[in-house]
Structure formats: structure tokens, C-alpha cells
Amino acid sequence: MNKTNNYWKTNLKYLVVLLIIWFTVSFGFGILLADTLNQIQIAGFKLGFWFAQQGAIYIFVILIFVYIYLMNRLDQKFKNQK
């Protein structure tokens, strides 16, 4: 395989993992597990409600910064291989 294929294969791997995390948090915690998580309260708010309303958004923003970090490392790795 050439460098371009390795680069995109790694990039897609990062995307799939990060999207699975986001899906798990937003759909899994916010919808499927909301009733179970609502038994736990943080600062007076039910945890399932919090994930549905704010938690998924916070996780999404964090994942954006994780993706930026990972892509910068990947870019440097392939830039140094030239």
C-alpha cells in the first residue's frame, strides 16, 4: 500500500471510532438508557435527561478536539515520511 492509502485508512479508522463513541453517548445514553440513567441525579438533574439535552453536545465538542489532535499527529507522521 502506498502512503496515501495508509493515511486515509487511518483517517477513516479514527472517524469510525469517534462516531461510534458519539452514537453511543447520544443515542445510547440519551435515548436507550435514559430511564436507567435517570435513577442517578447530578446537581438535581437526572443523568439520562442531562445526556439527552447537554451531555451529547459536550461529548461531540470534545470529540472534535480529539479528532483535531489525532489528525495533527497523523499529518506530522506522514509529513515526516516524505
Chimera marker file (.cmm) of the C-alpha trace (Angstrom):
<marker_set name="trace">
<marker id="1" x="0.000" y="0.000" z="0.000" r="1" g="1" b="0" radius="0.5"/>
<marker id="2" x="1.168" y="3.496" z="-0.663" r="1" g="1" b="0" radius="0.5"/>
<marker id="3" x="1.280" y="6.369" z="1.807" r="1" g="1" b="0" radius="0.5"/>
<marker id="4" x="-1.968" y="7.932" z="0.616" r="1" g="1" b="0" radius="0.5"/>
<marker id="5" x="-3.923" y="4.733" z="1.197" r="1" g="1" b="0" radius="0.5"/>
<marker id="6" x="-2.409" y="4.289" z="4.660" r="1" g="1" b="0" radius="0.5"/>
<marker id="7" x="-3.222" y="7.895" z="5.503" r="1" g="1" b="0" radius="0.5"/>
<marker id="8" x="-6.882" y="7.575" z="4.508" r="1" g="1" b="0" radius="0.5"/>
<marker id="9" x="-7.246" y="4.153" z="6.085" r="1" g="1" b="0" radius="0.5"/>
<marker id="10" x="-6.030" y="5.571" z="9.405" r="1" g="1" b="0" radius="0.5"/>
<marker id="11" x="-8.204" y="8.668" z="8.991" r="1" g="1" b="0" radius="0.5"/>
<marker id="12" x="-11.310" y="6.537" z="8.414" r="1" g="1" b="0" radius="0.5"/>
<marker id="13" x="-10.435" y="4.377" z="11.406" r="1" g="1" b="0" radius="0.5"/>
<marker id="14" x="-10.330" y="7.498" z="13.595" r="1" g="1" b="0" radius="0.5"/>
<marker id="15" x="-13.660" y="8.663" z="12.178" r="1" g="1" b="0" radius="0.5"/>
<marker id="16" x="-15.395" y="5.337" z="12.769" r="1" g="1" b="0" radius="0.5"/>
<marker id="17" x="-14.210" y="5.080" z="16.383" r="1" g="1" b="0" radius="0.5"/>
<marker id="18" x="-15.163" y="8.673" z="17.190" r="1" g="1" b="0" radius="0.5"/>
<marker id="19" x="-18.576" y="8.334" z="15.533" r="1" g="1" b="0" radius="0.5"/>
<marker id="20" x="-19.249" y="5.128" z="17.472" r="1" g="1" b="0" radius="0.5"/>
<marker id="21" x="-18.445" y="6.963" z="20.701" r="1" g="1" b="0" radius="0.5"/>
<marker id="22" x="-20.731" y="9.835" z="19.733" r="1" g="1" b="0" radius="0.5"/>
<marker id="23" x="-23.545" y="7.471" z="18.707" r="1" g="1" b="0" radius="0.5"/>
<marker id="24" x="-23.215" y="5.558" z="21.981" r="1" g="1" b="0" radius="0.5"/>
<marker id="25" x="-23.400" y="8.731" z="24.041" r="1" g="1" b="0" radius="0.5"/>
<marker id="26" x="-26.142" y="10.499" z="22.097" r="1" g="1" b="0" radius="0.5"/>
<marker id="27" x="-28.425" y="7.611" z="21.138" r="1" g="1" b="0" radius="0.5"/>
<marker id="28" x="-27.426" y="5.023" z="23.732" r="1" g="1" b="0" radius="0.5"/>
<marker id="29" x="-27.202" y="7.190" z="26.842" r="1" g="1" b="0" radius="0.5"/>
<marker id="30" x="-29.671" y="9.869" z="25.738" r="1" g="1" b="0" radius="0.5"/>
<marker id="31" x="-32.446" y="7.592" z="24.451" r="1" g="1" b="0" radius="0.5"/>
<marker id="32" x="-31.984" y="3.861" z="25.035" r="1" g="1" b="0" radius="0.5"/>
<marker id="33" x="-30.534" y="4.003" z="28.543" r="1" g="1" b="0" radius="0.5"/>
<marker id="34" x="-32.258" y="7.239" z="29.616" r="1" g="1" b="0" radius="0.5"/>
<marker id="35" x="-34.688" y="5.539" z="32.023" r="1" g="1" b="0" radius="0.5"/>
<marker id="36" x="-31.902" y="3.627" z="33.720" r="1" g="1" b="0" radius="0.5"/>
<marker id="37" x="-29.629" y="6.669" z="33.910" r="1" g="1" b="0" radius="0.5"/>
<marker id="38" x="-32.481" y="8.819" z="35.250" r="1" g="1" b="0" radius="0.5"/>
<marker id="39" x="-32.158" y="6.961" z="38.549" r="1" g="1" b="0" radius="0.5"/>
<marker id="40" x="-28.866" y="8.840" z="39.053" r="1" g="1" b="0" radius="0.5"/>
<marker id="41" x="-29.029" y="12.559" z="39.763" r="1" g="1" b="0" radius="0.5"/>
<marker id="42" x="-26.254" y="15.111" z="39.403" r="1" g="1" b="0" radius="0.5"/>
<marker id="43" x="-26.872" y="18.639" z="40.683" r="1" g="1" b="0" radius="0.5"/>
<marker id="44" x="-30.598" y="17.894" z="40.801" r="1" g="1" b="0" radius="0.5"/>
<marker id="45" x="-30.841" y="16.761" z="37.175" r="1" g="1" b="0" radius="0.5"/>
<marker id="46" x="-31.500" y="13.206" z="36.088" r="1" g="1" b="0" radius="0.5"/>
<marker id="47" x="-28.466" y="11.801" z="34.272" r="1" g="1" b="0" radius="0.5"/>
<marker id="48" x="-30.453" y="10.435" z="31.304" r="1" g="1" b="0" radius="0.5"/>
<marker id="49" x="-32.064" y="13.834" z="30.779" r="1" g="1" b="0" radius="0.5"/>
<marker id="50" x="-28.670" y="15.531" z="31.058" r="1" g="1" b="0" radius="0.5"/>
<marker id="51" x="-27.138" y="13.270" z="28.391" r="1" g="1" b="0" radius="0.5"/>
<marker id="52" x="-30.098" y="13.847" z="26.080" r="1" g="1" b="0" radius="0.5"/>
<marker id="53" x="-30.035" y="17.635" z="26.489" r="1" g="1" b="0" radius="0.5"/>
<marker id="54" x="-26.395" y="18.584" z="27.071" r="1" g="1" b="0" radius="0.5"/>
<marker id="55" x="-24.092" y="15.611" z="27.510" r="1" g="1" b="0" radius="0.5"/>
<marker id="56" x="-24.151" y="14.517" z="23.876" r="1" g="1" b="0" radius="0.5"/>
<marker id="57" x="-23.294" y="18.055" z="22.765" r="1" g="1" b="0" radius="0.5"/>
<marker id="58" x="-20.376" y="18.310" z="25.213" r="1" g="1" b="0" radius="0.5"/>
<marker id="59" x="-19.059" y="14.916" z="24.120" r="1" g="1" b="0" radius="0.5"/>
<marker id="60" x="-19.380" y="15.948" z="20.465" r="1" g="1" b="0" radius="0.5"/>
<marker id="61" x="-17.302" y="19.095" z="21.062" r="1" g="1" b="0" radius="0.5"/>
<marker id="62" x="-14.686" y="17.072" z="22.960" r="1" g="1" b="0" radius="0.5"/>
<marker id="63" x="-14.568" y="14.567" z="20.088" r="1" g="1" b="0" radius="0.5"/>
<marker id="64" x="-13.936" y="17.407" z="17.638" r="1" g="1" b="0" radius="0.5"/>
<marker id="65" x="-10.841" y="18.421" z="19.614" r="1" g="1" b="0" radius="0.5"/>
<marker id="66" x="-9.744" y="14.771" z="19.869" r="1" g="1" b="0" radius="0.5"/>
<marker id="67" x="-10.105" y="14.445" z="16.092" r="1" g="1" b="0" radius="0.5"/>
<marker id="68" x="-8.050" y="17.617" z="15.556" r="1" g="1" b="0" radius="0.5"/>
<marker id="69" x="-5.323" y="16.257" z="17.841" r="1" g="1" b="0" radius="0.5"/>
<marker id="70" x="-5.287" y="12.855" z="16.127" r="1" g="1" b="0" radius="0.5"/>
<marker id="71" x="-5.230" y="14.352" z="12.646" r="1" g="1" b="0" radius="0.5"/>
<marker id="72" x="-2.392" y="16.716" z="13.527" r="1" g="1" b="0" radius="0.5"/>
<marker id="73" x="-0.375" y="13.732" z="14.747" r="1" g="1" b="0" radius="0.5"/>
<marker id="74" x="-1.256" y="11.768" z="11.627" r="1" g="1" b="0" radius="0.5"/>
<marker id="75" x="-0.332" y="14.674" z="9.364" r="1" g="1" b="0" radius="0.5"/>
<marker id="76" x="3.020" y="15.050" z="11.104" r="1" g="1" b="0" radius="0.5"/>
<marker id="77" x="3.685" y="11.336" z="10.817" r="1" g="1" b="0" radius="0.5"/>
<marker id="78" x="3.070" y="11.289" z="7.083" r="1" g="1" b="0" radius="0.5"/>
<marker id="79" x="4.785" y="14.631" z="6.531" r="1" g="1" b="0" radius="0.5"/>
<marker id="80" x="7.940" y="13.247" z="8.147" r="1" g="1" b="0" radius="0.5"/>
<marker id="81" x="7.852" y="10.130" z="5.936" r="1" g="1" b="0" radius="0.5"/>
<marker id="82" x="8.430" y="12.109" z="2.743" r="1" g="1" b="0" radius="0.5"/>
<link id1="1" id2="2" r="1" g="1" b="0" radius="0.2"/>
<link id1="2" id2="3" r="1" g="1" b="0" radius="0.2"/>
<link id1="3" id2="4" r="1" g="1" b="0" radius="0.2"/>
<link id1="4" id2="5" r="1" g="1" b="0" radius="0.2"/>
<link id1="5" id2="6" r="1" g="1" b="0" radius="0.2"/>
<link id1="6" id2="7" r="1" g="1" b="0" radius="0.2"/>
<link id1="7" id2="8" r="1" g="1" b="0" radius="0.2"/>
<link id1="8" id2="9" r="1" g="1" b="0" radius="0.2"/>
<link id1="9" id2="10" r="1" g="1" b="0" radius="0.2"/>
<link id1="10" id2="11" r="1" g="1" b="0" radius="0.2"/>
<link id1="11" id2="12" r="1" g="1" b="0" radius="0.2"/>
<link id1="12" id2="13" r="1" g="1" b="0" radius="0.2"/>
<link id1="13" id2="14" r="1" g="1" b="0" radius="0.2"/>
<link id1="14" id2="15" r="1" g="1" b="0" radius="0.2"/>
<link id1="15" id2="16" r="1" g="1" b="0" radius="0.2"/>
<link id1="16" id2="17" r="1" g="1" b="0" radius="0.2"/>
<link id1="17" id2="18" r="1" g="1" b="0" radius="0.2"/>
<link id1="18" id2="19" r="1" g="1" b="0" radius="0.2"/>
<link id1="19" id2="20" r="1" g="1" b="0" radius="0.2"/>
<link id1="20" id2="21" r="1" g="1" b="0" radius="0.2"/>
<link id1="21" id2="22" r="1" g="1" b="0" radius="0.2"/>
<link id1="22" id2="23" r="1" g="1" b="0" radius="0.2"/>
<link id1="23" id2="24" r="1" g="1" b="0" radius="0.2"/>
<link id1="24" id2="25" r="1" g="1" b="0" radius="0.2"/>
<link id1="25" id2="26" r="1" g="1" b="0" radius="0.2"/>
<link id1="26" id2="27" r="1" g="1" b="0" radius="0.2"/>
<link id1="27" id2="28" r="1" g="1" b="0" radius="0.2"/>
<link id1="28" id2="29" r="1" g="1" b="0" radius="0.2"/>
<link id1="29" id2="30" r="1" g="1" b="0" radius="0.2"/>
<link id1="30" id2="31" r="1" g="1" b="0" radius="0.2"/>
<link id1="31" id2="32" r="1" g="1" b="0" radius="0.2"/>
<link id1="32" id2="33" r="1" g="1" b="0" radius="0.2"/>
<link id1="33" id2="34" r="1" g="1" b="0" radius="0.2"/>
<link id1="34" id2="35" r="1" g="1" b="0" radius="0.2"/>
<link id1="35" id2="36" r="1" g="1" b="0" radius="0.2"/>
<link id1="36" id2="37" r="1" g="1" b="0" radius="0.2"/>
<link id1="37" id2="38" r="1" g="1" b="0" radius="0.2"/>
<link id1="38" id2="39" r="1" g="1" b="0" radius="0.2"/>
<link id1="39" id2="40" r="1" g="1" b="0" radius="0.2"/>
<link id1="40" id2="41" r="1" g="1" b="0" radius="0.2"/>
<link id1="41" id2="42" r="1" g="1" b="0" radius="0.2"/>
<link id1="42" id2="43" r="1" g="1" b="0" radius="0.2"/>
<link id1="43" id2="44" r="1" g="1" b="0" radius="0.2"/>
<link id1="44" id2="45" r="1" g="1" b="0" radius="0.2"/>
<link id1="45" id2="46" r="1" g="1" b="0" radius="0.2"/>
<link id1="46" id2="47" r="1" g="1" b="0" radius="0.2"/>
<link id1="47" id2="48" r="1" g="1" b="0" radius="0.2"/>
<link id1="48" id2="49" r="1" g="1" b="0" radius="0.2"/>
<link id1="49" id2="50" r="1" g="1" b="0" radius="0.2"/>
<link id1="50" id2="51" r="1" g="1" b="0" radius="0.2"/>
<link id1="51" id2="52" r="1" g="1" b="0" radius="0.2"/>
<link id1="52" id2="53" r="1" g="1" b="0" radius="0.2"/>
<link id1="53" id2="54" r="1" g="1" b="0" radius="0.2"/>
<link id1="54" id2="55" r="1" g="1" b="0" radius="0.2"/>
<link id1="55" id2="56" r="1" g="1" b="0" radius="0.2"/>
<link id1="56" id2="57" r="1" g="1" b="0" radius="0.2"/>
<link id1="57" id2="58" r="1" g="1" b="0" radius="0.2"/>
<link id1="58" id2="59" r="1" g="1" b="0" radius="0.2"/>
<link id1="59" id2="60" r="1" g="1" b="0" radius="0.2"/>
<link id1="60" id2="61" r="1" g="1" b="0" radius="0.2"/>
<link id1="61" id2="62" r="1" g="1" b="0" radius="0.2"/>
<link id1="62" id2="63" r="1" g="1" b="0" radius="0.2"/>
<link id1="63" id2="64" r="1" g="1" b="0" radius="0.2"/>
<link id1="64" id2="65" r="1" g="1" b="0" radius="0.2"/>
<link id1="65" id2="66" r="1" g="1" b="0" radius="0.2"/>
<link id1="66" id2="67" r="1" g="1" b="0" radius="0.2"/>
<link id1="67" id2="68" r="1" g="1" b="0" radius="0.2"/>
<link id1="68" id2="69" r="1" g="1" b="0" radius="0.2"/>
<link id1="69" id2="70" r="1" g="1" b="0" radius="0.2"/>
<link id1="70" id2="71" r="1" g="1" b="0" radius="0.2"/>
<link id1="71" id2="72" r="1" g="1" b="0" radius="0.2"/>
<link id1="72" id2="73" r="1" g="1" b="0" radius="0.2"/>
<link id1="73" id2="74" r="1" g="1" b="0" radius="0.2"/>
<link id1="74" id2="75" r="1" g="1" b="0" radius="0.2"/>
<link id1="75" id2="76" r="1" g="1" b="0" radius="0.2"/>
<link id1="76" id2="77" r="1" g="1" b="0" radius="0.2"/>
<link id1="77" id2="78" r="1" g="1" b="0" radius="0.2"/>
<link id1="78" id2="79" r="1" g="1" b="0" radius="0.2"/>
<link id1="79" id2="80" r="1" g="1" b="0" radius="0.2"/>
<link id1="80" id2="81" r="1" g="1" b="0" radius="0.2"/>
<link id1="81" id2="82" r="1" g="1" b="0" radius="0.2"/>
</marker_set>
